[in-house]
């Protein structure tokens, strides 16, 4: 048994790697094979473990804590938390303020995780590099084009119905009361354009350290990368132990929406505030 979950960033999210790559001193985590930004499942598990610290099924779901000086009675938890992978990246748009941008690859990966319990639209394929698919109610387009950051993308009008189905399906699952806002700003670009966006449209902040005299310390300048606020990620948690009611374990920590959780690093400077939205449903 498994259950998908969304993470909706309410502030910039910094799932860091702890090591520098190129000009950015503190980059975000990216999957090795694909380069897709992600939030490690260990972070999700740790945050939920802390959030449900006082509840009855805590040890069964997460495993018992280690108690120094006592007999070792540890055992593994009942759930395995997968990484939360990027689903849609907010990108500045000349019209409509910003777009939630995704790609055929990200949608195919999402379909694999969601069709287990929900009716999900078919695969989407952008024809040719640089084209963009938008919904029928889009606020992003002007004269047949969408302008994202410095990119000018001609619209692929043939796929509007399918893009609208995807926007409605995802919006109802993760944003619920804001489905209309999501639908108006949902867009699908080709995979190469999406790769460019997740490499170059993340948030990068210059940070400095102040010394005891209240001035910038020499050489203490560094750059931090974050996923911008409104980023959507998708992960899956699965039951890995047998039991009479495995659904109880999933309901325990993924039974309802949790607001104002904190994921990733840099919490004291406002990073990582997010909603966790479980995708409840039965196996189809």
Residue pairs with C-beta under 8 A, 6 or more apart in sequence:
1 238
1 239
1 246
1 247
1 250
1 283
2 116
2 236
2 237
2 238
2 239
2 250
3 117
3 236
3 237
3 238
3 250
3 254
3 278
3 279
3 280
4 113
4 114
4 116
4 117
4 234
4 235
4 236
4 278
4 279
5 44
5 84
5 234
5 235
5 236
5 237
5 254
5 276
5 277
5 278
5 279
6 87
6 173
6 174
6 232
6 233
6 234
6 275
6 276
6 277
6 278
6 279
7 39
7 44
7 84
7 232
7 233
7 234
7 235
7 263
7 274
7 275
7 276
7 277
8 174
8 175
8 230
8 231
8 232
8 274
8 275
8 277
9 227
9 228
9 229
9 230
9 231
9 232
9 233
9 272
9 273
9 274
10 229
10 260
10 273
10 274
10 275
11 229
11 270
11 271
11 272
11 273
11 274
12 203
12 205
12 226
12 227
12 228
12 229
12 270
12 271
12 272
13 28
13 39
13 226
13 227
13 229
13 231
13 263
13 264
13 271
13 272
13 274
14 26
14 28
14 224
14 225
14 226
14 227
14 264
14 265
14 266
14 271
14 272
15 28
15 29
15 37
15 38
15 39
15 40
15 43
15 227
15 263
15 264
15 265
16 26
16 27
16 28
16 29
16 264
16 265
16 266
17 26
17 27
17 28
17 29
17 30
18 26
19 27
20 26
20 27
21 27
23 223
24 204
24 223
24 224
24 225
25 222
25 223
25 224
26 222
26 223
26 224
26 225
27 225
28 37
28 202
28 225
28 226
28 227
29 37
29 38
29 39
29 40
30 36
30 37
30 38
31 37
31 38
31 83
31 85
34 105
35 195
35 198
35 199
36 85
36 86
36 106
36 198
37 85
37 86
37 198
37 202
37 227
38 83
38 84
38 85
38 86
38 233
39 83
39 84
39 233
39 235
39 263
39 264
40 83
41 80
41 81
41 82
41 83
41 84
41 235
42 81
43 263
43 264
44 81
44 84
44 235
44 237
44 263
44 276
45 62
45 77
45 79
45 81
47 261
47 262
47 263
48 62
48 81
48 253
48 258
48 261
48 276
49 58
49 62
51 253
51 258
51 261
52 58
52 61
52 62
52 252
52 253
55 252
57 248
57 249
57 252
60 77
60 78
60 249
61 77
61 78
61 79
61 249
61 252
61 253
62 77
62 79
63 74
63 75
63 76
63 77
64 73
64 74
64 75
66 72
66 74
76 240
76 241
78 239
78 240
78 241
78 243
78 246
78 249
79 237
79 238
79 239
79 240
79 249
79 250
79 253
80 237
80 238
80 239
80 240
81 235
81 237
82 235
82 236
82 237
82 238
83 235
84 233
84 234
84 235
85 106
85 109
85 233
85 234
85 235
86 106
86 198
86 227
86 231
86 232
86 233
87 102
87 106
87 110
87 170
87 232
87 233
87 234
88 100
88 101
88 102
88 106
88 170
88 186
88 231
88 232
89 100
89 101
89 102
89 194
89 197
89 198
89 201
89 202
89 227
89 228
89 231
90 98
90 99
90 100
90 101
90 228
90 229
90 230
90 231
91 98
91 99
91 101
91 148
91 149
91 197
91 201
92 98
92 148
92 149
92 201
93 99
93 140
93 146
93 147
93 148
93 185
94 142
94 147
95 139
95 140
95 141
95 142
95 146
95 147
96 138
96 139
96 140
96 184
96 185
97 185
98 185
98 230
99 140
99 146
99 148
99 185
99 186
99 187
100 182
100 185
100 186
100 187
100 230
100 232
101 148
101 187
101 188
101 189
101 194
101 197
102 186
102 187
102 188
102 189
102 194
103 126
103 188
103 189
103 190
103 191
103 193
103 194
104 123
104 124
104 125
104 126
104 188
104 190
104 191
105 191
105 194
106 194
107 123
107 124
107 166
107 188
108 123
109 234
110 120
110 170
110 234
111 120
111 121
111 123
113 234
113 235
113 236
114 120
114 173
114 234
114 279
115 284
116 283
116 284
117 279
117 280
117 281
117 282
117 283
117 284
118 169
118 173
118 279
118 281
118 284
119 169
119 284
120 169
121 162
121 165
121 166
121 169
122 162
124 133
124 159
124 162
124 163
124 166
124 188
126 132
126 133
126 156
126 159
126 188
126 189
126 190
126 191
127 156
127 158
128 190
129 190
129 192
129 193
130 151
130 153
130 154
130 190
130 193
131 153
131 154
131 155
131 156
131 189
131 190
132 146
132 148
132 153
132 154
132 155
132 156
132 187
132 188
132 189
132 193
133 155
133 156
133 159
133 160
133 162
133 163
133 187
133 188
133 189
134 140
134 141
134 146
134 155
134 160
134 163
134 186
134 187
134 188
135 160
135 163
135 164
135 167
135 183
135 184
135 186
136 160
136 161
136 164
137 164
137 180
137 183
137 184
138 146
138 184
138 185
138 186
138 187
139 184
139 185
140 146
140 184
140 185
140 187
141 155
144 154
144 155
144 157
145 152
145 153
145 154
145 155
146 153
146 155
146 187
147 153
148 187
148 189
148 197
149 197
149 200
149 201
151 193
151 196
153 189
153 193
159 188
163 186
163 187
163 188
164 183
166 186
166 188
167 182
167 183
167 186
168 179
168 183
170 182
170 186
170 232
171 178
171 179
171 180
171 182
171 183
171 186
172 179
173 277
173 279
174 182
174 232
174 277
175 181
175 182
189 197
201 228
202 225
202 226
202 227
202 228
203 225
203 226
203 227
203 228
204 223
204 224
204 225
204 226
205 223
205 224
205 226
206 221
206 222
206 223
207 221
207 222
207 223
207 224
208 216
208 217
208 220
208 221
209 216
209 217
209 220
210 216
210 217
211 217
211 220
224 266
226 266
226 271
227 233
237 250
237 253
237 254
239 246
239 249
239 250
243 249
254 276
254 278
254 280
255 278
255 280
256 278
257 275
257 276
257 277
257 278
258 275
258 276
259 275
260 273
260 275
261 273
261 274
261 275
261 276
262 272
262 273
262 274
263 272
263 274
264 271
264 272
265 271
265 272
266 272
